[in-house]
């Protein structure tokens, strides 16, 4: 299995009252353990059981900026801490005003001002103030280790109920990274020392839940009695049990012990949905693009002709149907754009397409034209070097492993000596970060606009050291960096669409990444106890359970759980 911590949006509601009304109008689903009386309101419901990330061990730590803590991956942080704005990644550019009721850009996108919602309290009963928001962003400004998106904040100031941030360059396309930041209380975090190493064992947030109990076997969150949208909290408590493996998590899901999870599940329809079609559901919304990432500094993937041959040789339809069990779709736009997610931006490059099926003969023609010759062993070579490569990915990412095996077979059929090697997750992460690979399957960033995806693929500043956080293929192109900066300064969809064109054309023509399939936001649910889950027909959120998403340290769990209603 593979987990994608990813992101989404569309203009939603502007006030707390409208938001509450919108949430109340939806329904949702879940299945779990015993009944629990609500500590506020009149609702009596069952504890909702959620699984987002198998963990071998957990500690009582809830720092929303510490990505290696178990609670971060399990999704607990996203129900305790809140952002200024919540974003719907399956319907860009939809958003929900949250701790901020509104925002406004000025100075050509270099300044953003947020109006902070009044009447919000921390779960210890003290009020949220603009000073808390300003403190949070100053903390990010002064501490690179908790500035997870690398925001280049120049100044932070308050005036009445407003907080203003300034930047050295336009930040229109960074709205998600800015407004999706978890807001923390100044009264506590100003005295914690290093915020990156602070454990935060008893978290104080503004979210709908707070820590109830903690044991090595799991985390249980209970209602926050001071929550500002109390009427929408219809789930009395949330249980995050520890599952030490994907196998254990799946067994619990199939046994009806989990309400909400997010995994790649082969045979999903047969093994899960068909067992109880009235209550078992799923939606694997496309949040980004999976691609083959070639190392541009190593032979033979540093050769354009080889990358072109790889793209021609692979059968994207087969990779989607067999490698991804039909749960993801082929990406046939050569720019890598996942559709329909980014349909609003694709117009000028809609004619740049990839083949849905393999064409080994065309791949061989490209290599031959570029001066490669096919040897008696059936593989191409040039200047004495065989076109041989190893595709690496974690063996535990079973969908990627299957995709890579298929790709290796298809490349060998086109005269490229390709093999797949399964690694441990830690070894793969290290190799990708330091550039010690030839070819790997990898997901993209996702976000409100295509900027997040292309920046993650192509921004050379993300791979300037030995521990890359993006640009894993090691592209170093000043023109593309400048084009990305232009895109970041594009204020609306029309301007962004035009700014994207040279970037998209570069990807289609030079193949710094080779698109394969959509990258799903894995999400499965059991509606036995709760209704109101997001679906393709009601796409208010992706449903992928996690405490974080790219550009959003608070994740998407909260929006979903506020839509859930006990089944009657």
Order of alpha helices (4+ residues) and beta strands (2+ residues): beta-alpha-beta-beta-beta-alpha-alpha-beta-beta-beta-beta-alpha-beta-beta-alpha-alpha-beta-beta-beta-alpha-beta-alpha-beta-beta-alpha-alpha-beta-beta-beta-beta-alpha-beta-alpha-beta-alpha-alpha-alpha-beta-beta-beta-alpha-beta
